């Protein structure tokens, strides 16, 4: 079996293809449908998805809600604007963060985001991220003329903004458009973007046709979208992400599996949950997963069809989709995914987070 390298997943994408805003309504986005059994491509819209579903199918979606993880402050009186991107809470009120510019966040440096939210750099890690402690001085020092009872979490959310990816530079979208309509628990640093195409009306239509929808949870980390830097895939250190797979999920999907009904993953994050928890059956489970799925590596267990977006070159996401094509019997899955992307470009599909969808079955 061929051993693929990171450079095999590279492709050229002019900036004009990168979606800066979502379409309205959400399900009016385009959908490239690829039938692996017949090697056929259909050009549809996402609202046409029910035409490709069967009674008894189970759609698995990620209900995680994006948090306002990007905090911008400063930039007054000729001083540079500062940026903090919250990656992970390490302990109470201490977060691992990205900062910009790094020279303004040296070890031991204190800073003020707002009168009721201060921070201090506790440590600079080898990867350049910082561990930062946040606190609300108005709630603690007893000397402030104002008193704020807001918790650190409330203040971080108050001063934070949508953590849109860096390739989205000209967006007029509001935060709600970077959330799925079924988002619930807060925790993601990026949206599970395949789910952005669903509307409440489309979900209602899907349910009425005898199709089940199961909600799992995986809090998306920033690392999901980063290009792989190691040329050998075996040398890539995969990020870990917190997930929850419930008893209800296990019962429903075990029944679907035993009845030979299709399990359709909505997005790569749902795939990561499903393929992490299955072991001769489903059982309730929660914790961290660092599963890395790429061609020649992964034996797929449960996913029969996949709804996804068009992903960045050399990302773990395009590798996962190529691996799924391999699972579906495609002989050269990397060449095929790249050819499908070329077809998408030829037909003016929109790429990345706010872009169009692909359905593979």
C-alpha positions in Angstrom: 0.0 0.0 0.0 1.3 3.4 -0.9 2.7 5.5 1.9 1.4 9.1 1.4 3.3 12.2 2.4 2.0 15.6 3.4 3.0 17.2 0.1 0.7 14.7 -1.7 -2.3 16.6 -0.2 -1.3 20.0 -1.6 -3.2 21.9 -4.2 -3.5 25.5 -5.6 -6.4 27.6 -4.6 -6.8 31.2 -5.7 -8.0 33.5 -3.0 -11.2 34.2 -4.9 -12.5 30.7 -4.0 -12.2 31.3 -0.3 -15.7 32.1 1.1 -15.7 35.3 3.2 -19.4 35.1 4.1 -22.0 32.4 4.4 -24.9 32.2 1.9 -28.5 32.9 3.0 -30.4 30.8 3.6 -27.8 28.3 4.8 -29.2 25.4 2.8 -28.9 27.3 -0.5 -25.1 26.5 -0.5 -24.0 24.3 -3.3 -23.4 20.6 -2.7 -21.1 18.4 -4.7 -22.4 14.8 -4.5 -20.0 12.0 -5.2 -21.3 8.5 -5.7 -18.3 6.3 -5.1 -20.0 3.1 -6.3 -20.6 4.5 -9.7 -17.9 7.1 -9.8 -20.6 9.8 -10.5 -20.7 13.5 -9.6 -23.9 15.4 -9.2 -24.1 19.2 -8.7 -26.8 20.0 -6.2 -27.7 22.4 -3.4 -27.7 21.4 0.2 -31.5 21.7 0.4 -31.5 18.7 -1.9 -29.8 16.5 0.7 -33.1 14.6 1.5 -33.0 13.2 -2.1 -29.9 11.3 -1.2 -31.0 9.9 2.2 -32.8 6.7 2.9 -35.5 5.9 5.4 -33.7 4.6 8.5 -30.5 6.5 7.9 -28.9 8.1 11.0 -27.3 11.5 10.7 -24.7 12.2 13.4 -24.0 15.8 14.1 -21.7 17.7 16.5 -23.7 19.9 18.9 -20.6 21.8 20.2 -21.0 25.6 20.4 -18.2 28.0 19.4 -17.0 30.3 22.1 -15.8 33.9 21.5 -12.1 32.8 21.8 -10.4 35.8 20.1 -9.9 38.9 22.3 -8.6 42.1 20.8 -7.6 45.1 23.0 -5.3 48.1 23.0 -4.5 49.8 19.8 -5.2 53.3 21.2 -2.9 56.4 21.0 -0.6 54.9 18.5 0.0 51.7 20.4 -0.3 48.3 18.6 -3.4 46.3 18.9 -3.0 43.1 21.0 -4.6 39.8 20.4 -5.2 36.8 22.6 -6.7 33.6 21.3 -7.9 31.2 23.9 -6.9 27.6 23.2 -7.5 25.6 26.3 -8.3 26.1 30.0 -5.5 24.5 31.9 -6.8 25.1 35.4 -9.2 27.6 37.0 -8.8 30.9 35.2 -5.5 29.8 33.6 -5.6 29.4 29.9 -3.2 28.3 27.2 -3.3 31.0 24.6 -1.9 32.3 21.3 -0.8 35.9 21.4 0.0 38.6 18.9 2.5 40.4 18.9 4.6 38.0 21.0 7.1 40.7 22.0 4.3 42.3 24.1 3.6 39.1 26.1 6.9 38.3 27.7 7.2 35.9 30.7 5.8 37.6 33.8 4.2 40.5 31.9 0.9 41.8 33.2 -1.6 43.5 30.9 -5.0 45.1 31.1 -7.8 44.0 28.7 -10.5 46.1 30.5 -10.9 47.6 33.9 -12.5 44.4 35.1 -10.3 41.9 33.3 -6.5 41.7 33.8 -4.0 39.1 32.8 -0.4 37.9 33.5 1.8 35.7 31.4 2.8 32.8 33.7 4.9 30.8 31.2 6.0 30.7 27.6 5.9 27.2 26.2 8.2 25.7 23.5 5.6 26.1 20.8 5.3 29.8 21.5 1.9 29.6 23.2 1.6 31.2 26.7 -0.1 30.1 29.8 -1.9 33.2 31.1 -3.8 33.8 34.4 -6.8 36.1 34.2 -8.6 37.8 37.1 -11.2 40.5 37.8 -9.6 43.1 40.1 -12.9 44.9 40.7 -14.2 41.8 42.4 -11.1 41.3 44.6 -9.1 44.3 45.6 -11.8 46.2 47.6 -10.4 49.6 46.4 -12.1 50.0 43.1 -14.7 52.7 42.8 -16.8 50.2 40.9 -17.5 46.6 41.8 -17.9 43.8 39.3 -19.2 40.5 40.3 -18.6 39.0 36.8 -16.6 35.8 36.7 -13.5 35.5 34.5 -15.4 33.2 32.2 -18.2 35.8 31.8 -15.7 38.5 31.1 -13.7 36.5 28.6 -17.0 35.9 26.8 -17.9 39.6 27.1 -14.7 40.9 25.5 -14.2 38.0 23.1 -15.2 37.9 19.4 -15.9 35.1 16.9 -12.7 33.1 16.3 -13.0 33.2 12.5 -10.1 31.5 10.7 -7.3 33.8 9.5 -8.2 33.2 5.8 -11.6 35.0 6.5 -10.5 38.6 6.3 -13.5 40.5 4.9 -16.5 39.0 6.6 -19.6 40.8 7.5 -21.2 37.7 9.2 -22.3 38.0 12.7 -21.4 35.4 15.4 -24.6 33.5 15.0 -23.8 32.6 11.4 -20.6 30.9 12.7 -22.7 28.6 14.8 -24.8 25.6 13.7 -28.5 25.9 14.4 -28.3 22.9 16.8 -25.2 24.2 18.8 -25.6 23.7 22.5 -22.6 23.2 24.9 -19.9 25.9 24.7 -16.3 24.8 24.0 -15.3 24.9 20.4 -12.5 27.2 19.1 -13.8 26.8 15.5 -17.1 25.8 14.0 -17.9 22.2 12.9 -18.5 23.7 9.5 -20.2 20.9 7.7 -23.2 21.5 10.0 -23.5 25.2 9.1 -25.5 24.3 6.0 -28.5 23.0 8.0 -31.6 25.1 8.7 -34.4 24.3 11.2 -36.7 23.7 8.2 -34.4 21.3 6.5 -33.9 19.4 9.8 -37.6 19.1 10.3 -38.0 17.8 6.7 -35.3 15.2 7.3 -36.8 14.0 10.5 -40.3 13.7 9.0 -39.0 11.4 6.3 -38.0 8.8 8.9 -34.3 9.7 9.4 -32.8 9.8 12.8 -30.4 12.6 14.0 -28.0 11.9 16.8 -26.1 14.7 18.5 -22.6 13.9 19.7 -20.2 16.4 21.2 -16.6 17.3 20.2 -15.1 20.6 21.1 -13.2 21.7 18.0 -9.6 22.8 18.7 -7.7 25.3 16.5 -5.3 22.5 15.5 -8.0 20.9 13.4 -7.5 23.4 10.6 -3.7 23.8 10.8 -1.6 22.5 7.9 0.5 19.5 8.7 4.2 20.6 8.9 5.9 17.2 9.0 6.4 15.7 5.6 6.1 12.1 7.0 2.5 11.7 8.3 3.8 9.3 11.0 5.7 12.3 12.5 2.7 14.5 12.8 1.6 15.1 16.4 -2.2 15.2 16.4 -4.0 17.6 18.6 -6.5 16.2 21.1 -10.1 17.3 21.5 -12.7 16.6 24.2 -15.7 14.6 23.3 -18.9 13.1 24.8 -20.7 10.1 23.4 -23.9 9.4 25.4 -25.8 6.2 26.3 -28.6 7.4 23.9 -26.0 7.7 21.1 -24.7 4.2 21.8 -28.2 2.6 21.8 -29.3 4.3 18.7 -26.2 3.6 16.7 -25.9 0.0 17.8 -29.4 -0.5 16.6 -28.7 1.1 13.3 -25.6 -1.0 12.9 -27.4 -4.2 13.7 -30.1 -3.4 11.2 -27.5 -2.6 8.5 -28.9 1.0 8.3 -26.5 3.7 7.1 -24.6 6.0 9.6 -23.9 9.3 8.0 -21.4 11.6 9.7 -21.9 15.3 9.4 -18.4 16.7 9.4 -15.0 15.4 10.2 -15.5 16.1 13.9 -18.4 13.6 14.1 -16.2 11.1 12.3 -13.5 11.6 15.0 -16.1 10.8 17.7 -17.6 7.8 16.0 -14.3 6.2 15.0 -12.8 6.8 18.4 -15.6 5.1 20.4 -16.4 2.1 18.3 -14.9 -1.2 19.5 -17.0 -4.2 18.3 -20.0 -2.0 19.2 -20.8 1.4 20.7 -20.7 2.2 24.4 -21.0 5.5 26.2 -17.7 7.3 26.5 -16.2 10.7 27.1 -12.6 12.0 27.2 -9.9 13.2 24.8 -9.3 11.9 21.3 -6.2 12.4 19.2 -7.2 10.0 16.4 -5.4 10.8 13.1 -7.2 9.4 10.1 -5.3 9.3 6.8 -5.1 6.9 3.8 -3.3 3.6 4.4 -3.6 4.1 8.2 -7.2 3.8 9.4 -9.6 0.8 9.3 -13.0 2.5 9.2 -15.6 0.9 11.4 -19.0 2.6 11.1 -19.3 5.6 8.8 -21.2 4.8 5.6 -21.5 8.3 4.1 -19.9 11.7 4.9 -21.0 15.3 4.7 -18.1 17.7 4.7 -16.8 21.0 3.3 -13.8 21.7 1.1 -10.7 21.8 3.2 -7.3 23.5 3.4 -4.3 22.0 1.5 -2.2 19.7 3.6 -4.7 19.7 6.5 -5.7 16.7 8.5 -9.2 17.2 7.3 -8.5 16.7 3.6 -6.4 13.6 4.7 -9.4 12.2 6.6 -11.7 12.7 3.5 -9.2 11.0 1.3 -9.1 8.1 3.8 -12.9 7.8 3.6 -12.7 7.6 -0.2 -10.2 4.7 0.3 -12.7 3.1 2.7 -15.3 3.3 0.0 -13.2 1.4 -2.5 -11.6 4.3 -4.5 -8.2 3.0 -5.8 -6.2 6.2 -5.6 -8.1 8.2 -3.0 -5.6 11.2 -2.8 -5.7 11.7 -6.6 -9.5 11.4 -6.5 -10.0 14.0 -3.7 -7.8 16.4 -5.5 -9.6 15.8 -8.8 -13.0 16.4 -7.0 -11.6 19.7 -5.7 -10.6 20.6 -9.3 -14.1 19.9 -10.4 -15.4 22.1 -7.6 -13.2 24.9 -8.8 -14.3 24.5 -12.4 -17.9 24.8 -11.1 -17.3 27.8 -8.9 -17.8 26.1 -5.5 -16.8 28.1 -2.5 -14.1 26.7 -0.2 -13.4 26.4 3.6 -15.5 27.4 6.6 -18.2 29.5 5.0 -18.0 27.6 1.7 -20.1 24.9 0.0 -20.6 21.3 0.9 -19.6 17.8 -0.4 -21.6 14.6 0.2 -19.8 11.3 -0.3 -21.6 8.0 -0.2 
